[in-house]
Amino acid sequence: MNNFLLAADNNSAAGSFADLLSVDADAHLQKLAACIFPSAAQLPVELVRAALKRGATTVDVQVRKRHLTICDNGDGINGSQWISLACAFDSGRNAADREKAIAALQSAASPGIGLLAVSIPGNLSIKIESAGSDGKRTMDIKAGHVRQLDSSAWALGTRISITRSQGRSEAEKKLIRELCAAVPQDIVLDGHKLEKKSLLRKTLAQRVIGPGHGSNHASVAIPARGDVCRIWLLDQGIPWQAFTSPSYHGLVFEAALESGSPPSASCFGMLVKAAGQLYQWLATNYMSFPEKYQARIEELIFKKERLYSDLQLLSAFTPFRLWRSKRRLNLEELRRKAENEILYALPLGSDPGLVLGRHEQALLLTPLQKDFLLNHLQLPLVTPAIHMETAGKLKGRFSFCLQKMIRLTALLPRRLVKILPPDQMTSEEKSLCRELVSHWQHQQLHDTPGRPPLPLTVVMVGGRGLAPAFWLHAGPDRVLHIRRRHPLIRQALCCVRRDLANSELIFAALAPDIF
């Protein structure tokens, strides 16, 4: 009796131990999908991918909250996958057999899970109809029970119908539109064909690399913003993984690669080579881009030059503008010119004629160009300290009329101005004019050492006006006219009368664009 009880206890313990080690295949299916996909709303996309792997040219998807249907015109589900599918979802089968079936389906669908995606959370019943070279078959799955028929109402391909309690239909539709837009086959969502869009969007340049030399189909592009490299891995044109990294040897690019595994070293080298060719094309066609994209091209090429120099790239890149010249300079031409003569660096859009003579050489630079040339390359460029107002402030529909009006009114002071002779000026007014000329010459010698300062004459005029001072040209000389009755001039005279050292403090108030 005791032996019988002992044997019974041993059998019970063995059974409990076996139950402890057994695997819940249904829970395994849920965890498998959760580990591979960030959201269960992506499972319909996986069913579309499985249909494309079966050779479908058209996939029709109907998404509702309580119903999901995926139809295709492919070859149908083959016999081995059909048997594995029936075993994996049959709760009456042995757990080990179900695990083997799940592993077989997953390996056949790698890198995804393929037909295992029918295990959408909250499903109430699943109906799979297949018609292909292996014949017509139907499988009904409900509450862990599987029923199979050797017939099907579907004519060709596969139709999967899933009834569920509550589905995330809006999220599923959004993911299908986003992830399946680059698929070359026709994808129909709720009766509307998806618009074809490239996976690599908002780019400056893009090229397609055909399969060959052991590589798969790929696309490489230069992004219009950002400084991160991104590589999308595709399966049937649908992304399944993305790699991001900082710029590679100064190159910033995006790529989409049809591959079931991470790219090899040779494949990555192919992508880098294509990105370098796109950089070269951008440098050659820099002038044909709009201004906002030219700034992005400058940013990319200057960043690459800071890390890894490329003489061929820089020789084709000609962004540097020379005053009074339509010709653009590349970096080597600019370097030689800066070494052989004095070259001024002025902001793009400014008027160098305000501070430079006719025979002076000046570069009109964007902030990116100025930072690259002066701070990185440290070229011997002369930067005047005079604040230059950009000419690009008058924009819009009436800019031409405004500029024309300004040019016409600039001639009026010639006829109305009345220069005061020295005998009609007080000693303070004469002293102020002398201090302005002295400060101008000192500033010119500081900005351009070794060169004589530009001639300047300061005179006092009568009359009233909004500006305390204005320019007029008298032959080769430039004449600064100061209005005697202007409130700022009166205040300046009082300051100079109290202390001659105050003259420098009032120059900015008198003519901020000059001093």
C-alpha positions, 0 to 999 in steps of 0.5 A: 500500500505504501509502495502504491502511494509512493508510486502515485506520489512520484507520478503526480510529481512527475506530471507537475514537473512536466507541466512546469516545463511545458510552454504556452504556445499561445502566450509564445505567439503574443510575446513573439509579436510583441518582441519583433514589432513595437505595436500590435497595429503593425501586424496587418503590415506583416500580413501584407509583406507575407502576401508579397513574398507569395508573389502577389502583384495586388494586395487588397486590405479592408480594415475595420474595428471589428473586422480585418481582411487581407486578399491577394492574387499570389500563389497561395500558401504552400503545403508545408506552411499550411500544415505548420499553421494548422499545428501552431494554432491547434491548442489540442496538439502537443506543446513541443509540436506547436513550438516546432511549427511556430519555429518553422513558420518564423524561419520561413518568414524571416526577418518577420513572422509571416503568417503568425501575424494572424494572432492579432490580440483580441481576435475571435475567429480567423478564416484563411482561404488559399487557392494555388498550385497545391489546390484549394483549402480553407482553415477556420481557427476559433478558440484554439480549435482548427477546422480544415476543408479541402475547398475554398470560395476564393478563386486565386491567391489567399484571403485572410479574414479576422473577426476581433473584439476591438481593433486599433483600425486608425493606427493600422491604416496609418502604418499601412499608408506609411510603411507600404507606400514604397512597395512597387506592387499595388496596395489597396486600402479600403478600396483606394490604391495607396499613393506611391512615395519614396521612403527617402523623402525631403532630400537634396539628391537621390540615386538608385543602385541596382542589384549586382556585384553581390549587392541587393537593390538599394537607394541612397540620398542626401537629406535636406536637414539633419546630421545623422546617417540612417539606413533602412532595411527593407523586406519586400519594399517594407522597412523592418529595421533602421540603423542610425549613426553619426556622419561617416568620414564627414558624409551625411546620407540616408539609404534604403536597402533590400536585405534580410540582415544587417549590411555587410562591410562591402555593402556599407562601402557601396552605400558610402561610395554612392553618397560620395558621388552624390556629394560630388554632384551637389558640388558641381550643380550648386548654382542650380539650387535655390538659395535655401538649399545652397546653404544646406549644401555649404553646410554639408561640404564644409562639415566634410572638409573639417573632418576629411579633406577631399580635393576633388570635391572642393575643386568642383565646389564654387560658392564664393562670390567676388564683388563686381564679378559674375564668376565664382571661385573654388577654395584653391582659387580663393586661397591663391588670391588671398595670398597674393593680394589684399582681399576683404570679407564682407557680408552677402547683400552688403554694398562694398562701395560704401567703404571700398574703392573701385579697385579693391577686391572683396568677397561677399560671404554668407555666415557659413562661408565666413566662419569656414574661411576665417575660423577653420582655414584661417585665410588672411582676409581683411574684415572691416569693422564697419557695420554693413546693412544688407540689401535684402531687407527690401523684399516683397512685391513693392521692393523694386519701387521702393529701391527706385524711390530711394535712388531718386530721393538720394539726389535731392540733397544735392540741390537743397544742401547749403554748406556753411563756410568756416567763418559761419561756424563756431569753434565747437562745430569746427572741432567736431568736424576735425574729430570726425575726420581724425576718427575716420582716418584712425579707423581706416588705418586699423582695418587696413594696415599699410594702406592709405586711408580713403579720403573723407571730408566733413562739412556742416550744413543748414536746414532740417532733416530726419537723419543727423548726417548723410553722404554725398560724393564730390568726385573721387572724395566722399563728403559727410554732411552734418546737419547743424540744427539736428537735436543729436548734433546739438547734443554732440556739440555740448558733449564735445564742449565739455570733454573732447574725449566724448567725441568717440561716444557720439559717433555711433549716434551721428552715423551708425552705418558709417562709424 
